[in-house]
Amino acid sequence: MIKPIALDHIVLRTTKYQALIDFYCDVLGCVVERVLPDDIGLTQLRAGSSLIDIVKVNSTLGKVGGEAPKTTGNNVDHFCLQIAAFDETALKNFLTSKGVEVGDFEERYGAEGMGRSLYLTDIAGNNVELRAKIP
């Protein structure tokens, strides 16, 4: 039913917002693609065909993930798996038939622009976003 195509993006939560952006750009060659206002606290970096999202922990978006990451904490908010085109209802039915709790489909920005996606949680507690490859 699900056919993975690529990793769309990963979201990193940090208290070192600008330093992390600088590291990925200056050291690893990424380029700033999109910056949302400070209160939202999100900068999206282009990494080839994928995105790396840097989120300020103390911003509106960052607070959703809980307290700041520590050496024993989790700094990855979620990753997004790009999959082959799907019917939204059929995909939700398939996932729920496997015992997976899923969120609602929404329009979200990813490596290929705006597109429909949903969130689920894997068996280890990781948040996973599934989005269709945009034709």
PEURPE-V976720 format. One record per residue. RES is the residue in three letters. PSI is psi in whole degrees, 0 to 359 (NA if undefined). Layout:
res->RES psi->PSI
res->RES psi->PSI
This chain:
res->MET psi->309
res->ILE psi->131
res->LYS psi->101
res->PRO psi->142
res->ILE psi->315
res->ALA psi->166
res->LEU psi->120
res->ASP psi->305
res->HIS psi->165
res->ILE psi->148
res->VAL psi->122
res->LEU psi->126
res->ARG psi->139
res->THR psi->154
res->THR psi->354
res->LYS psi->54
res->TYR psi->295
res->GLN psi->322
res->ALA psi->321
res->LEU psi->320
res->ILE psi->313
res->ASP psi->318
res->PHE psi->308
res->TYR psi->327
res->CYS psi->307
res->ASP psi->326
res->VAL psi->315
res->LEU psi->1
res->GLY psi->14
res->CYS psi->165
res->VAL psi->137
res->VAL psi->125
res->GLU psi->322
res->ARG psi->134
res->VAL psi->126
res->LEU psi->162
res->PRO psi->156
res->ASP psi->322
res->ASP psi->331
res->ILE psi->318
res->GLY psi->48
res->LEU psi->129
res->THR psi->131
res->GLN psi->127
res->LEU psi->138
res->ARG psi->128
res->ALA psi->82
res->GLY psi->236
res->SER psi->2
res->SER psi->172
res->LEU psi->149
res->ILE psi->117
res->ASP psi->128
res->ILE psi->124
res->VAL psi->130
res->LYS psi->126
res->VAL psi->323
res->ASN psi->12
res->SER psi->173
res->THR psi->311
res->LEU psi->317
res->GLY psi->326
res->LYS psi->337
res->VAL psi->329
res->GLY psi->2
res->GLY psi->201
res->GLU psi->168
res->ALA psi->145
res->PRO psi->147
res->LYS psi->181
res->THR psi->335
res->THR psi->4
res->GLY psi->184
res->ASN psi->122
res->ASN psi->357
res->VAL psi->118
res->ASP psi->307
res->HIS psi->167
res->PHE psi->156
res->CYS psi->126
res->LEU psi->121
res->GLN psi->129
res->ILE psi->165
res->ALA psi->157
res->ALA psi->145
res->PHE psi->162
res->ASP psi->125
res->GLU psi->314
res->THR psi->315
res->ALA psi->320
res->LEU psi->313
res->LYS psi->317
res->ASN psi->319
res->PHE psi->311
res->LEU psi->315
res->THR psi->329
res->SER psi->339
res->LYS psi->6
res->GLY psi->16
res->VAL psi->129
res->GLU psi->130
res->VAL psi->154
res->GLY psi->191
res->ASP psi->154
res->PHE psi->137
res->GLU psi->162
res->GLU psi->122
res->ARG psi->159
res->TYR psi->135
res->GLY psi->195
res->ALA psi->335
res->GLU psi->17
res->GLY psi->201
res->MET psi->144
res->GLY psi->165
res->ARG psi->136
res->SER psi->167
res->LEU psi->160
res->TYR psi->149
res->LEU psi->169
res->THR psi->129
res->ASP psi->177
res->ILE psi->348
res->ALA psi->5
res->GLY psi->7
res->ASN psi->139
res->ASN psi->130
res->VAL psi->133
res->GLU psi->134
res->LEU psi->130
res->ARG psi->147
res->ALA psi->145
res->LYS psi->129
res->ILE psi->126
res->PRO psi->NA
